[in-house]
Amino acid sequence: MIFIENEGINDPHLNLALEEYILRNFDRGEDYLLFYINEPSIIIGRNQNTLEEINQSYTEENGVHIVRRISGGGAVYHDLGNLNFSFITDYDNTKLNNFRNFTSPVVKALNGMGVKAELKGRNDILVGDKKISGNAQFSSVKRMFSHGTLLFDCDLSEVQKTLNVKMSKIQSKGHKSVRSRVANITEFLPEPMDIQSFRKKIIEEVYREQENFKTYHLTEDEWDGVKKLKAEKYDQWDWNYGKSPKFNIHRTKRFAVGEIDIRIFVEKGTIKSIKIYGDFFGKEPVENIEEVLTGKRYDLAEITTALEPIVIHDYFGNVDQQEFIDLLYGEDEV
């Protein structure tokens, strides 16, 4: 495994560009590990409607960065007390949605520091009932990454101020607020340490588990490529916010894999546009489904026929074809 040094950069736009650049341009057959710490920012999941996830007036007044990532899952708050890790590897179907495979060295390192952490639920690392890490994945045809946050000494009061938490998520998980669910790792450490010491200990644990572990610094040309990707994608309003669609049908449901939120604009019985949002994880981009359904009649038989070639599991995880069709068109209350 190769550890890639991000040179102490705290710009979330550049760090997310660096992560994607490594995924798409570095050698196959090699595993990479990237750590980064971001300035105050909200990192939006690939399939989310940004304006519905953030407190826009507060983020603008306080200079909080808004950046969309290419992986699924929900919006998260980052600041200088939050350590982020990313394992970048060849695509393997057995690794997809298998967060334990990637988080085990992190959990082991935390346990070694006296923090009784464990992976629970879909993608969270918890200490008792308190969440200290959330994880997400992205996969292309040949490569994938699994990345996560580590709430080390984050300003948790900012989580509530910057994020608008959907009532469906609160109700489905039975929690009163985000603040009641999360905690900093510093609360559980038997001995105090700063975030750089913490970062070093996590790296040391991965070193112990991997043979031929080495560190790599990007060349000037590679950094130019990262900065180009940042400028053309991660700095762009269209990527980070996107255009909110016109719709007259709104269908949403929370599954075990996460929430699926569908906005459909139907005119004269035909689907003129459709947008699928949510905090689910999937291998394939939901834009494929949107494209297949656009132009079709908003009719159960036509929708069912159009979706026959689509493997729904590839887009949302453990949701079957009929469940998705019922969400799109079913008569039951969702």
ABEGO torsion letter per residue (X at the ends): XBBBBAGGBABAAAAAAAAAAAAAABBBGBBBBBBBBBBBBBBBBAABBAAAABBAAAAAAAGBBBBBBABBEBBBBBBAABBBBBBBBBBBAAABGBAAAAAAAAAAAAAAAGBBBBBBEAABBBBEABBABBBBBBBBAABBBBBBBBBABBBAAAAAAABBBBAAAAAAAGBABAAAABBBAAAABABBBBAAAAAAAAAAAAAAABBGBBBBBBBAAAAAAAAAAAAAAAABAAAAAEBBBBBABBBBBBBAAEBBBBBBBBBGGBBABBBBBEABBBABBAAAAAAAABGBBBBAAAAAAAAAABBAAAAAEBBBAAAAAAAAABABBX
